[in-house]
Amino acid sequence: MRPALMAERVLVVAVAAHLVLVEIIFFSAGSGRNDLLTLAEFFGLHVAAVMMVQVALVARLPWLDRRLGMDRLTAWHRWVGIALAWMIACHATFVLLGFARLDDATVPATFWSLAGVTASLLGMCAAATVVVVVLVSTRWARARLPYEVFRYVHLLLYVAIGLALVHQALEGTSFDAPLAAAYWWTMWTLVLGSLLYFRAVVPVRRNLRHRFRVAEVRPESDDVVSVFVTGSDLHLLPGQAGQFGIWRFPGHFGWWQANPFSLSAAPDGRRLRLTAKAVGATSAGLRQLPIGTRVFIEGPYGAFTRLQQVTGKVLLIAGGIGITPLRALLEELSGDVILIYRVSSAADAVLLGELRELSAERGTDLRLLAGPSGEGDPPIPRFDAASLAAMVPDVVDRDVYVCGPPPMTQAVVDALRELGVPRAQVHHERFGLG
């Protein structure tokens, strides 16, 4: 079984088993003081259960990350978050309506009455925090907010988790039975412990061990630069070609400025290399990094690696600076490999000299497509189904790794789907944080 499919099935089985146990806890507890409060308890228990799933998806568990990729896990986290917001809304609505009926009071009066109870007030604060995070996470808001604002508002989710856990403990209903209480505390401990360990303890311990420093800054073109990083015991760093890290350069940039950059060379146990194009303040400022600058790295992360390969032949398709993870992968691939490198002009083909050397050593078929589509003699093909089939007649029998601008990547994926390339053979990943 391919690794991604195995991880998907393990995750589905684990989540299904978790939800079944929550259902058993709910039905074992009996009904509430009226039917509306019973529904409120149902949604409340499932809010806690789903919140655990949401946290697990972004805990960066290595086994899941290397098989599914951070982009897919983050996308699932986002959709689970939307479902969570609706569950919270249902829970709050049924609580208000249930107590209003029980006390024969109006909904506003019931709201203010509940706000005077510590457990209920904490639940209200947790719900409001989650709603704020969900609103900030919408595509409309993300397009208008700086990444740093989104990131630090998103960290409020952990505040909401803490408030929700205390609310659940004080409210008490789900902790009445000893076995139910044991289950909830065990799950919260595992989930929050994993989050703390892999998001905080592992990165700090790893950086203390390796003591990363900038060793060389090498301009590759007018707007592209490579940064070489060294450190202690780099052979112990569990990185693979095709992965990316989240890089910080405290002392040169602010600590809060974190950027995802792919490894542009396979880790060799002596140094790491990132290659970035100047598209923002941090990437543009990499040219001015002093030698010896301290580096803090989270990762490497990602599933864009040889682990996903299921056939004996490979097609690599890169667009622009998307060549960087494929350049690293090229060091580890052998046999029948085709690399198609699409750039706006020959001057934009960064790392081309290295690519030619590696291709000559490994027998890779390197094809540079430089210039606007449809121009040249012969005309430069587009990435549609007909053009791909003409360029690579046996594309259906190959693993295809794609990295480039989102429109190009989507065009290639659509073309491969139209050609009937099995989903298991198509590999693409967004190297981002959100």
C-alpha positions in Angstrom: 0.0 0.0 0.0 1.4 3.4 -0.9 2.3 5.5 2.1 -0.3 8.3 1.6 -3.2 5.8 1.3 -2.0 3.9 4.4 -1.8 7.2 6.4 -5.3 8.2 5.2 -6.8 4.9 6.3 -5.0 4.9 9.6 -6.3 8.5 10.2 -9.9 7.6 9.2 -10.0 4.5 11.4 -8.5 6.5 14.4 -11.0 9.3 14.0 -14.0 6.9 13.5 -13.0 4.9 16.6 -12.7 8.2 18.6 -16.2 9.4 17.5 -17.7 6.0 18.2 -16.4 6.1 21.8 -17.8 9.6 22.2 -21.2 8.4 21.0 -21.0 5.6 23.6 -20.2 8.1 26.3 -23.1 10.3 25.3 -25.7 7.6 25.2 -24.4 6.1 28.5 -24.9 9.4 30.3 -28.6 9.4 29.7 -30.8 12.4 28.7 -30.6 15.9 30.0 -33.2 17.9 31.8 -35.1 18.5 28.6 -34.7 17.5 24.9 -33.0 20.8 24.0 -30.4 20.4 26.7 -29.9 16.8 25.6 -29.1 18.1 22.1 -26.8 20.7 23.7 -24.9 18.0 25.4 -24.6 16.0 22.2 -23.1 18.9 20.3 -20.9 19.9 23.3 -19.3 16.4 23.5 -18.7 16.5 19.8 -17.2 19.9 19.9 -14.6 18.5 22.3 -14.1 15.4 20.2 -13.7 17.4 16.9 -11.4 19.9 18.5 -9.0 17.1 19.4 -9.0 16.0 15.8 -8.3 19.5 14.6 -5.4 19.8 17.0 -3.9 16.4 16.0 -4.0 17.5 12.3 -1.6 20.4 13.0 0.5 18.7 15.7 3.1 17.9 12.9 3.2 14.2 13.8 6.2 13.0 11.7 4.5 9.8 10.6 1.6 11.7 9.1 3.5 14.6 7.8 6.0 12.5 5.8 3.1 10.6 4.2 0.4 13.2 3.7 2.2 16.5 3.7 1.6 19.6 5.8 -0.5 21.2 3.0 -3.0 18.4 3.0 -3.2 18.2 6.8 -3.6 21.9 7.1 -6.4 21.9 4.5 -8.2 19.2 6.5 -7.6 21.3 9.6 -9.3 24.2 8.0 -12.4 22.3 7.0 -12.6 20.6 10.4 -12.4 24.1 11.9 -15.4 25.3 9.8 -17.4 22.2 11.0 -16.3 23.0 14.6 -17.6 26.5 14.4 -21.0 25.2 13.3 -21.1 22.7 16.1 -20.2 25.4 18.6 -23.1 27.5 17.3 -25.5 24.6 17.7 -24.2 23.8 21.2 -24.6 27.4 22.3 -28.0 27.8 20.7 -29.5 24.6 22.3 -28.0 25.6 25.7 -29.7 29.0 25.6 -33.0 27.6 24.4 -32.9 24.6 26.8 -32.3 26.7 29.9 -34.8 29.4 28.7 -37.4 26.7 28.6 -36.3 25.2 31.8 -36.5 28.5 33.7 -39.4 29.9 31.7 -37.3 32.9 30.9 -36.4 34.9 27.8 -33.3 34.0 25.8 -31.5 37.4 26.6 -32.2 36.9 30.3 -30.9 33.3 30.1 -27.7 34.5 28.3 -26.9 37.0 31.1 -27.8 34.5 33.8 -25.4 31.9 32.3 -22.7 34.5 31.9 -22.6 34.7 35.6 -21.7 31.1 35.9 -17.9 30.4 35.7 -18.2 27.2 33.6 -20.6 28.8 31.1 -18.6 32.0 30.9 -15.5 30.1 30.0 -17.4 28.2 27.3 -18.7 31.5 25.9 -15.2 32.9 25.7 -13.9 29.7 24.0 -16.7 29.8 21.5 -16.2 33.5 20.7 -12.4 32.9 20.2 -13.0 30.0 17.8 -15.4 32.1 15.8 -12.8 34.9 15.5 -10.2 32.5 14.4 -12.5 31.0 11.8 -13.4 34.4 10.4 -9.8 35.4 10.1 -9.1 32.1 8.4 -11.5 32.7 5.5 -10.1 33.2 2.1 -11.4 36.8 2.0 -9.7 37.7 5.2 -6.4 35.8 4.4 -6.1 37.8 1.2 -6.2 41.1 3.0 -4.2 40.4 6.1 -0.4 40.1 6.5 0.7 36.5 7.2 2.0 37.5 10.7 -1.4 38.9 11.7 -3.1 35.7 10.6 -0.5 33.6 12.4 -0.8 35.3 15.7 -4.5 35.5 15.6 -4.6 31.9 14.8 -2.6 31.1 17.9 -5.7 32.2 19.9 -7.0 28.8 19.0 -4.8 27.3 21.7 -6.4 29.8 24.2 -9.8 28.5 23.1 -8.7 24.9 23.6 -7.6 25.7 27.2 -10.8 27.5 27.9 -12.9 24.7 26.4 -11.0 22.1 28.5 -11.6 23.9 31.7 -15.3 24.5 30.7 -15.7 20.8 30.0 -14.2 19.9 33.4 -16.2 22.4 35.4 -19.4 21.6 33.6 -18.9 18.1 34.7 -21.5 16.1 32.7 -19.0 14.4 30.5 -16.8 13.5 33.5 -19.5 12.0 35.7 -18.7 8.4 34.9 -15.2 7.2 35.9 -14.5 5.5 32.5 -15.7 8.6 30.6 -13.5 10.9 32.7 -10.5 8.6 32.1 -11.1 8.6 28.4 -11.4 12.4 28.1 -8.4 13.1 30.3 -6.3 10.5 28.4 -7.2 11.9 25.0 -6.6 15.5 26.0 -3.3 14.5 27.5 -2.2 12.7 24.3 -3.4 15.4 21.9 -2.1 18.4 23.7 1.1 16.5 24.7 1.7 15.7 21.0 1.1 19.3 20.0 3.5 20.6 22.7 6.2 18.0 22.0 6.3 18.2 18.2 5.6 21.9 17.8 7.8 23.2 20.6 10.0 20.7 22.3 11.4 19.0 19.1 12.2 22.2 17.3 13.9 23.8 20.3 15.9 20.6 21.1 16.9 20.2 17.5 18.1 23.7 17.1 20.1 23.5 20.4 21.7 20.3 19.2 22.6 21.5 15.7 23.3 25.2 16.3 22.5 26.3 12.8 24.5 29.2 11.3 24.7 30.9 7.9 27.9 29.7 6.1 27.6 31.3 2.7 25.2 33.5 0.7 25.4 33.0 -3.0 23.4 35.1 -5.6 22.1 32.9 -8.3 20.5 35.7 -10.4 19.3 39.2 -10.0 16.4 38.2 -7.8 17.3 34.7 -6.6 19.8 33.8 -3.8 21.0 30.6 -2.2 21.8 30.4 1.5 24.0 27.7 2.8 23.6 26.7 6.5 25.9 24.6 8.6 25.7 23.2 12.1 26.8 20.4 14.4 25.9 16.8 13.8 23.8 17.5 10.7 23.9 13.8 9.8 21.4 13.3 12.6 18.9 15.7 11.1 16.0 13.6 9.6 15.7 15.6 6.3 14.9 14.3 2.9 15.3 15.7 -0.6 12.0 17.4 -1.6 11.1 18.6 1.9 11.0 22.2 3.2 11.7 23.9 6.4 10.3 26.9 8.2 13.2 29.3 8.5 13.8 32.2 10.9 16.9 34.4 11.1 16.7 36.1 14.5 19.1 38.9 14.9 18.8 39.8 11.2 15.0 39.7 10.8 12.4 39.8 13.6 11.8 36.5 15.4 8.2 36.6 14.3 9.2 36.5 10.6 9.0 32.8 9.6 9.2 31.7 6.0 8.8 28.3 4.3 11.7 27.6 2.0 12.4 24.3 0.2 15.7 22.5 0.5 17.4 23.1 -2.9 19.9 20.3 -2.4 19.6 16.9 -0.7 20.8 17.0 2.9 24.4 15.6 2.9 25.1 15.7 6.7 27.4 18.7 6.3 25.2 21.6 5.3 21.7 22.6 4.1 20.8 24.9 1.3 17.7 27.0 0.6 17.2 28.9 -2.7 14.7 31.7 -2.7 13.3 34.3 -5.0 12.8 37.9 -3.8 9.0 38.1 -3.5 8.7 39.6 0.0 10.7 41.5 2.6 12.3 38.4 4.1 13.3 36.6 0.9 14.6 39.9 -0.6 16.7 40.5 2.5 18.4 37.1 2.4 21.2 38.7 0.2 22.2 40.8 3.2 22.5 37.9 5.7 25.9 38.2 7.4 28.0 35.0 7.6 27.6 33.4 11.0 24.0 34.6 11.4 22.0 32.3 13.7 19.3 30.3 12.1 16.3 28.7 13.7 14.7 25.9 11.6 11.5 24.0 12.1 11.3 20.8 10.1 12.2 19.6 7.6 8.5 18.8 6.7 6.6 17.5 3.8 5.7 14.5 1.7 7.2 15.6 -1.6 9.8 12.9 -1.5 10.9 9.6 -3.0 8.7 7.9 -0.4 5.7 8.6 -2.6 7.2 6.9 -5.7 5.2 3.9 -7.0 6.6 3.3 -10.4 10.1 2.9 -11.8 10.0 6.0 -14.1 9.7 9.6 -13.1 8.7 12.9 -14.7 9.6 16.1 -12.9 7.9 19.3 -14.0 9.1 22.6 -12.5 8.0 26.2 -13.1 10.3 29.1 -12.1 11.6 28.9 -8.5 9.6 25.7 -8.1 12.8 24.0 -9.4 14.3 24.0 -5.9 12.8 20.8 -4.4 13.0 19.0 -7.8 16.7 20.0 -7.9 17.1 18.3 -4.6 15.1 15.2 -5.6 17.2 14.9 -8.8 20.2 13.9 -6.5 18.3 10.9 -5.2 16.6 9.7 -8.3 18.1 7.3 -10.8 17.0 5.4 -13.9 14.5 6.8 -16.4 13.9 10.4 -15.3 12.7 13.3 -17.4 12.9 16.9 -16.1 10.9 19.6 -17.8 11.9 23.1 -16.6 9.5 25.9 -17.6 10.7 29.5 -17.2 9.7 32.9 -18.7 13.2 33.4 -20.2 16.5 31.6 -20.2 17.8 34.2 -17.7 15.2 32.9 -15.2 16.5 29.4 -15.3 18.3 29.4 -11.9 20.5 26.4 -11.0 20.6 25.4 -14.6 24.3 24.6 -14.5 23.8 22.3 -11.6 20.8 20.7 -13.3 22.9 20.0 -16.4 25.7 18.5 -14.4 23.4 16.2 -12.4 21.5 15.2 -15.6 24.7 14.3 -17.3 25.9 12.2 -14.3 22.5 10.4 -13.9 21.3 10.2 -17.5 18.4 12.5 -16.9 16.5 13.9 -19.9 16.6 17.6 -19.1 14.3 19.8 -21.2 14.3 23.6 -20.8 11.2 25.5 -22.0 12.1 29.2 -22.0 9.8 31.8 -23.3 6.1 32.5 -23.7 3.8 29.5 -24.6 3.2 29.2 -28.3 6.3 31.2 -29.4 9.6 29.9 -30.7 10.5 27.3 -33.3 9.3 24.8 -32.5 6.6 26.6 -30.5 6.9 26.2 -26.7 4.0 23.9 -25.7 1.4 24.6 -23.0 0.8 22.2 -20.1 -2.4 20.8 -21.4 -3.2 17.1 -21.9 -2.3 17.0 -25.6 1.0 18.7 -25.2 2.0 16.6 -22.2 1.2 13.4 -24.1 3.2 14.6 -27.1 6.2 15.5 -24.9 6.1 12.4 -22.8 4.2 9.6 -24.6 4.5 7.2 -21.6 3.4 9.7 -19.0 0.7 7.4 -17.7 3.4 4.9 -16.6 5.4 7.5 -14.7 5.4 9.1 -11.2 4.9 12.8 -11.9 6.3 15.4 -9.4 5.1 19.0 -10.1 6.2 22.2 -8.4 5.7 25.7 -9.6 3.2 28.6 -9.5 -0.3 27.5 -8.5 -1.9 28.1 -11.9 0.8 26.1 -13.6 0.6 23.3 -11.1 -3.2 23.1 -11.3 -3.0 23.0 -15.2 -0.5 20.1 -15.0 -2.6 18.2 -12.5 -5.8 18.7 -14.6 -4.0 17.5 -17.7 -2.7 14.4 -16.0 -6.1 13.6 -14.7 -7.5 14.0 -18.3 -4.8 11.7 -19.5 -5.7 9.0 -17.0 -2.6 9.1 -14.9 -3.4 7.4 -11.6 -3.8 9.7 -8.6 -1.2 7.7 -6.7 1.4 8.7 -9.3 0.8 12.5 -9.2 2.7 14.3 -6.4 2.4 18.0 -5.7 2.6 20.0 -2.5 2.2 23.6 -1.5 5.2 24.7 0.5 3.4 27.1 2.8 2.2 27.8 6.3 -1.5 28.6 6.1 
